[in-house]
Amino acid sequence: MYLVGDLGAEGTPIMATLAEQVQGERMARIALSMIAEPNDPTTGYVLTRHGGVETLRLIESDDEVPGLARADTLMWRERLTARVTSGLLDQVTQAERHGLSTLIPADKEWPAGLNDLGDRAPYLLWTRGAVSFLTTALSDRATITGARAATAYGEQVAGELAMGLADEERVVVSGGAYGIEGAAHKSVLAASGHTIAVLAGGLDRPYPAGHSELLNRIGDVGLLVSELPVTF
C-alpha cells in the first residue's frame, strides 16, 4: 500500500510507503495500533523482533519475514494493508490536539511488567493524564474489580476498600465499568486519591457512556489508559 507524498518535478505524486512516512518508533507503533488488532500474535511476533518501523516496511514489502511461513506472511500482509489509508497519520495530529499521548517500551513510564507478555504485549499505550502514576512501585498499586450488576452493599464495600487504599496513598487501578469498578473510582476521587482507569475502547470514546463524566474526571486528575487507538 502506498500513500501520496510530495509532488515530483512534473507535478506527479511521489508515492511513499507508510514506513517511509513515519518518523521514528513511536509513530510506527501508533500506525500499527491503527491497522492491527490488539493481541495479534503475528504482528506481535514481528514487532518484538524487528521494531515498529521495520514491521511496517515488512507489511508493505515482498520480502520474506524470518520465522514466518510464506502463506502466513501473505495473509498477514493482505489483512493489514487493506487498513492503510491516506488519512491514517492525520489521526495522530488530531489525538495530540485532544490532550492524548502515547507510551512505548522505550519510555521510562512504560509498565515493565507488560514486557512479560512477549509477542502479546501492547504495541503501545494511549494515555490521558498523569502517566507518572505508572512509575510507582508495583506494591503501591492495587486493582479493584467486580460485578457490573453489583448490589448496593457490594458497591459500598468496594468504595470503602478504595477509600482505604487512597488514604494509604496507593494508586487504585480499575476498568471504569458500572458497578464495583465505578464505585471504586468514585471513592478514590472523593478522597482526593490517585486512580487509573484501563479502558476497553479508545480514549476518544469513553465507555460506558453513562460514565463519561466520571472517566473525563479521571483523565483530568488521574490517568486513562487504553491499547486501542483513537478514531478521530
C-alpha positions as CSV (number, residue, x, y, z in Angstrom):
1,M,0.0,0.0,0.0
2,Y,1.4,3.4,-1.0
3,L,0.4,6.8,0.3
4,V,0.7,10.1,-1.6
5,G,3.8,12.1,-0.6
6,D,5.3,15.2,-2.2
7,L,4.9,16.1,-5.8
8,G,7.6,15.5,-8.4
9,A,9.1,18.0,-10.8
10,E,6.2,17.5,-13.3
11,G,3.5,17.7,-10.7
12,T,3.1,13.9,-10.4
13,P,2.7,12.5,-6.9
14,I,5.7,10.7,-5.4
15,M,4.3,7.6,-3.8
16,A,5.7,6.8,-0.4
17,T,5.1,3.8,1.8
18,L,3.8,4.2,5.3
19,A,7.1,3.0,6.6
20,E,8.8,5.9,4.7
21,Q,6.4,8.5,6.1
22,V,6.5,7.6,9.8
23,Q,9.1,9.4,11.9
24,G,10.6,7.0,14.4
25,E,9.5,4.1,16.6
26,R,6.6,5.9,18.3
27,M,4.8,7.0,15.2
28,A,5.4,3.5,13.7
29,R,3.7,1.9,16.7
30,I,0.9,4.4,16.6
31,A,0.3,3.4,12.9
32,L,0.4,-0.3,13.9
33,S,-2.2,0.2,16.6
34,M,-4.5,1.7,14.0
35,I,-4.2,-1.1,11.4
36,A,-3.6,-4.2,13.6
37,E,-5.9,-5.7,16.2
38,P,-4.6,-5.8,19.8
39,N,-3.1,-9.2,20.8
40,D,-2.4,-10.1,17.1
41,P,0.2,-12.8,17.5
42,T,1.7,-12.4,14.0
43,T,2.1,-8.6,14.4
44,G,3.5,-9.1,17.9
45,Y,6.0,-11.7,16.7
46,V,7.4,-9.4,14.0
47,L,7.3,-6.3,16.2
48,T,9.1,-7.9,19.1
49,R,12.0,-9.0,16.8
50,H,12.2,-6.1,14.3
51,G,10.7,-3.0,15.9
52,G,7.9,-0.8,14.6
53,V,9.5,0.9,11.5
54,E,10.8,-2.4,10.1
55,T,7.5,-4.1,10.9
56,L,5.7,-1.5,8.7
57,R,8.2,-2.0,6.0
58,L,7.8,-5.8,6.0
59,I,4.0,-5.3,5.9
60,E,4.3,-3.3,2.7
61,S,7.2,-5.2,1.0
62,D,7.5,-8.5,-0.7
63,D,10.4,-9.6,1.4
64,E,10.4,-12.8,3.4
65,V,9.7,-12.5,7.1
66,P,12.2,-14.6,9.1
67,G,10.3,-17.2,11.2
68,L,7.0,-16.9,9.3
69,A,5.8,-19.3,6.7
70,R,5.1,-17.7,3.3
71,A,1.4,-18.4,3.5
72,D,1.1,-16.8,7.0
73,T,3.1,-13.8,5.7
74,L,0.8,-13.3,2.7
75,M,-2.4,-13.5,4.8
76,W,-0.9,-11.1,7.4
77,R,0.0,-8.6,4.7
78,E,-3.3,-8.8,2.9
79,R,-5.2,-8.3,6.2
80,L,-3.2,-5.2,7.3
81,T,-2.5,-3.4,4.0
82,A,-6.3,-3.2,3.5
83,R,-6.5,-0.9,6.5
84,V,-3.8,1.5,5.4
85,T,-5.5,4.8,4.3
86,S,-4.1,8.1,3.1
87,G,-5.5,9.9,6.2
88,L,-4.0,7.4,8.7
89,L,-1.2,9.6,10.0
90,D,-3.5,12.7,10.3
91,Q,-5.3,11.0,13.1
92,V,-2.1,11.2,15.2
93,T,-2.1,15.0,15.0
94,Q,-5.8,15.2,16.0
95,A,-5.1,13.0,19.0
96,E,-2.4,15.4,20.2
97,R,-4.8,18.3,19.9
98,H,-7.2,16.5,22.3
99,G,-4.5,16.1,25.0
100,L,-3.8,12.4,24.3
101,S,-0.3,11.0,24.4
102,T,1.3,7.6,24.0
103,L,3.8,5.3,25.8
104,I,6.1,2.9,24.1
105,P,8.6,0.4,25.7
106,A,11.4,2.9,25.4
107,D,9.6,5.4,27.7
108,K,10.5,5.4,31.4
109,E,6.8,5.4,32.3
110,W,6.2,2.1,30.4
111,P,4.9,-0.6,32.8
112,A,7.8,-3.1,32.6
113,G,5.5,-5.9,33.6
114,L,3.9,-5.7,30.1
115,N,7.1,-7.0,28.6
116,D,6.5,-10.4,30.2
117,L,3.6,-10.8,27.7
118,G,6.2,-11.2,24.9
119,D,4.5,-11.3,21.5
120,R,1.2,-10.5,23.1
121,A,2.3,-7.2,24.7
122,P,0.5,-4.0,23.6
123,Y,2.1,-2.2,20.6
124,L,1.8,1.0,22.7
125,L,-0.4,2.6,25.3
126,W,-2.6,5.6,24.6
127,T,-2.9,7.8,27.7
128,R,-4.6,10.8,29.1
129,G,-3.5,12.3,32.4
130,A,-0.8,11.6,35.0
131,V,1.5,8.9,33.4
132,S,3.7,9.4,36.5
133,F,1.2,7.0,38.3
134,L,2.8,4.2,36.3
135,T,6.2,4.8,37.7
136,T,5.2,4.0,41.3
137,A,6.3,0.7,42.8
138,L,4.0,-2.2,41.9
139,S,3.3,-2.7,45.6
140,D,1.9,0.9,45.7
141,R,-0.8,-0.1,43.2
142,A,-3.9,-2.1,43.8
143,T,-6.7,-3.3,41.5
144,I,-10.3,-3.5,42.4
145,T,-12.8,-5.1,40.0
146,G,-16.0,-7.0,40.3
147,A,-19.6,-7.4,39.0
148,R,-21.1,-4.7,36.9
149,A,-24.6,-5.5,38.2
150,A,-23.4,-5.2,41.8
151,T,-25.6,-4.9,44.8
152,A,-25.7,-1.6,46.8
153,Y,-23.8,-3.4,49.5
154,G,-21.2,-4.6,47.1
155,E,-20.6,-1.1,45.9
156,Q,-20.4,0.2,49.4
157,V,-17.7,-2.3,50.4
158,A,-15.8,-1.6,47.2
159,G,-15.9,2.1,47.9
160,E,-14.7,1.6,51.5
161,L,-11.8,-0.5,50.3
162,A,-10.9,2.0,47.6
163,M,-11.0,4.9,50.1
164,G,-8.8,3.0,52.5
165,L,-6.2,2.4,49.7
166,A,-6.4,6.0,48.8
167,D,-5.7,7.0,52.4
168,E,-2.6,4.8,52.3
169,E,-1.6,6.8,49.2
170,R,-1.8,3.7,46.9
171,V,-2.9,4.0,43.3
172,V,-6.2,2.2,42.6
173,V,-6.5,0.6,39.2
174,S,-9.8,-0.4,37.7
175,G,-11.7,-0.5,34.4
176,G,-14.2,2.3,34.7
177,A,-17.2,0.0,34.3
178,Y,-20.6,0.1,36.1
179,G,-20.9,-1.5,39.5
180,I,-17.8,-2.3,41.6
181,E,-15.3,-0.5,39.3
182,G,-17.2,2.7,39.1
183,A,-17.7,2.7,42.9
184,A,-14.0,2.2,43.4
185,H,-13.0,5.1,41.2
186,K,-15.6,7.5,42.7
187,S,-14.5,6.8,46.2
188,V,-10.8,7.4,45.3
189,L,-11.7,10.7,43.7
190,A,-13.8,11.7,46.7
191,A,-10.8,11.1,48.9
192,S,-8.5,13.1,46.5
193,G,-6.6,9.9,45.8
194,H,-4.9,8.5,42.7
195,T,-6.7,6.3,40.3
196,I,-6.1,4.7,36.9
197,A,-8.9,3.6,34.6
198,V,-7.8,1.0,32.0
199,L,-10.4,1.2,29.2
200,A,-11.6,-1.4,26.8
201,G,-12.1,1.1,24.0
202,G,-10.3,4.1,22.6
203,L,-9.8,7.2,24.8
204,D,-11.9,9.3,22.4
205,R,-14.9,7.0,23.1
206,P,-15.5,6.9,26.9
207,Y,-17.3,3.6,27.7
208,P,-19.7,3.0,29.2
209,A,-21.3,6.2,28.0
210,G,-23.0,6.6,31.4
211,H,-19.6,7.0,33.0
212,S,-18.4,9.7,30.6
213,E,-18.3,12.4,33.3
214,L,-16.5,10.0,35.7
215,L,-14.0,9.0,33.1
216,N,-13.3,12.6,32.0
217,R,-12.7,13.5,35.6
218,I,-10.2,10.6,35.9
219,G,-8.5,11.9,32.8
220,D,-8.3,15.4,34.4
221,V,-6.8,14.3,37.8
222,G,-5.9,10.7,37.3
223,L,-4.9,8.6,34.4
224,L,-6.8,6.9,31.5
225,V,-5.1,4.1,29.6
226,S,-6.0,2.0,26.6
227,E,-4.2,0.0,24.0
228,L,-6.9,0.7,21.4
229,P,-6.3,3.7,19.0
230,V,-8.4,6.9,18.8
231,T,-10.7,7.2,15.8
232,F,-11.0,11.0,15.3
